[in-house]
Amino acid sequence: MNRKLFLLNGLAIQAVVANHASGWGITAMFWWAHRYLPVESPNFDQLGSASYWLLVLLKQLTVFSVPAFLFVSGAFMTYAGRGTTSTLNWRTLRARLLGLLYPYLIWSLVYFVWVGFRDGPYLWWEYPLKLLTGQAVGAFFYVPVLIQLLAISVWLVRWASRRPYLVLTISAVIQFGLLALRYYQLEAKLPWLSYGGVPDWLCLNWIFFFTAGVVVSQKQPRIGQAFKRYRWVLPGLLLLAAVAAVLEPEWRARLSGMESWKGTALTLSTTLYSVLFILTYLAFEHIELPFSKTLYMMGGKSYGIYLSHILVLELTARAIYHLAPFILAHQIIFQPLLILSGVAIPYLLISGLMKSPLRATSRYLFG
């Protein structure tokens, strides 16, 4: 099971990079169009084109990444506690939390410097606020979410060991209830609520995935049999959910005029898609994935890749903008270049540092 979880982590980190690379594809298509077409930017002539829908597919079908990370983290907390609190205690948690915090703080400072150089500094009070809410860069919301969930995991693992299905049901009610709040806000157009009402960095938005990891790892033999029983149904359901995950956010965004609905994992369709992706993955546990050895190694370095890939993607995209702008017109070339650089450069950097005389610093830089 541990190997299967590391492989899922490896898949998820590649999905994260692909998801954020598609964002640079959108930038190239609309805001950098003047670099390869005789137009002024922003230019939206390519909206609805084949390249646009390619980017939508890439962005929406990779939204399972953060849910997968949280599922794996929940499963590993069960293993740390062996189903109880025998080894899962505050000392264990403190080491785990510090292992997350040191790299997070360092890379947040890196992004603060980079953004300050690019766009100018923030106001002084914005820096601590952005650190607390994971907003040094947009993707960092995941770190406060994970820290919050780990902080309650001592109780969560204990409760789940006694009443696993009740705890799972409560977590589902909380998460889907907050999803319902997003839809209610959209339909009612309530001015006193920001989009969704509850910020992405609050763990309650994601608690079901973490709790599912805890429960599935505790009840693995029994649940594993249930997965196998329905494993030929799950791919069909996953396909339907994938279609909904691609189309629903686009439809909602156009209906409401709120572009923020695009590319989020916090919609009903994308949440169901993420759940079904994880279930389908677990149901076919004996199928060997292509490049599984590479995925396994990436799974062990996923946190470091997650923290550093945003800067790598931006530098790569901007280098192409200045040095080879014709590539921006061809997403079928631009996207693989971005994804390859976003995965390979951090991975090689981490691996090289771990083999160097400075390897003791790697846990502070990459976890």
Secondary structure, DSSP 8 states (H G I E B T S, - for coil): -HHHHHHHHHHHHHHHHHHHHHHHHHIIIIISGGGTSSS-SS--TTTTSHHHHHHHHHHHTTTTHHHHHHHHHHHHHHHHHTTTTSS-SHHHHHHHHHHHHHHHHHHHHHHHHHHHHHH----TTHHHHHHHHT-SSGGGGHHHHHHHHHHTHHHHHHHHHHSHHHHHHHHHHHHHHHHHHHHHHHHHT-TTS-TTSS-TTSGGGTHHHHHHHHHHHHTHHHHHHHHHHTTTTHHHHHHHHHHHHHHHHHHHHHHH--GGGTT-S-SHHHHHHHHHHHHHHHHTTTS--TTHHHHHHHHHTHHHHHHHHHHHHHHHHHHHHHH-GGGGG-HHHHHHHHHHHHHHHHHHHHHHHHTSTTGGGHHHHH-
